Amino acid sequence: MIMLALMTAPYVGALILNSASGRQYDLRAAAAIGLGILFAFTGIGHFVQTELMAMMLPEHVPGRVPLVYLTGVVEFVIAAGFFLPQHRQLAGWAAAAALVLFFPANVYAAINQVPMGGHAWGAVYLLVRAPLQIIILFWVYWFTIRQPGKALHADAPRAARR
C-alpha cells in the first residue's frame, strides 16, 4: 500500500489542485513524479536492507550483494529520469524492463519465504505482488511511455495517425 500511495499521491494532489484552484497542472508530469518517488523509495531499500534483498536471489547467483547495490543504483537512475521531463519516456521503458526483469526475484523470495517485505507469506504473497506489478507497469506505460493522442492500432483511421 505504501508503494501505491507514493506512486499516486502527486497525481491525486494535482487532480485536487486542478479542481480546487481552476488551474491545469500537468497530470502526466505529476504521475511521472510519483513514479520517481516510488523508484527512489525502492532504490533506498537496496542500501538499507541489502542482506535481506540479497537473500531474494538464489544462492548460485554470483555477487548477490554487489548485484543488490547495482540494482539500487539502477532504480535511482530510473527515478531521476522520471523527474526530468526530457527523459521520462526513456525512464518509463527502463522501469518497465526493470519491473519485468526483477519480478523473478520476488517469485523466488516468495517460494523460499524470505523474511522481508511480505515474502515470508510464501506463494500467497504473489497474489498481492503480481497485481501490484501490473498496476505499476500500467501506470508507467500510461503516463510515461504512451504518446497521448496517438492511435493504438495500425488500422486506425489515417487522420488519427497524423
Secondary structure, 3 states (H helix, E strand, C coil): CHHHHHHHHHHHHHHHHHHHHCCCCCHHHHHHHHHHHHHHHHHHHHHHCHHHHHCCCCCCCCCHHHHHHHHHHHHHHHHHHHHCHHHHHHHHHHHHHHHHHHHHHHHHHHHCCCCCCCHHHCCHHHHHHHHHHHHHHHHHHHHHHCCCCCCCCCCCCHHHHC
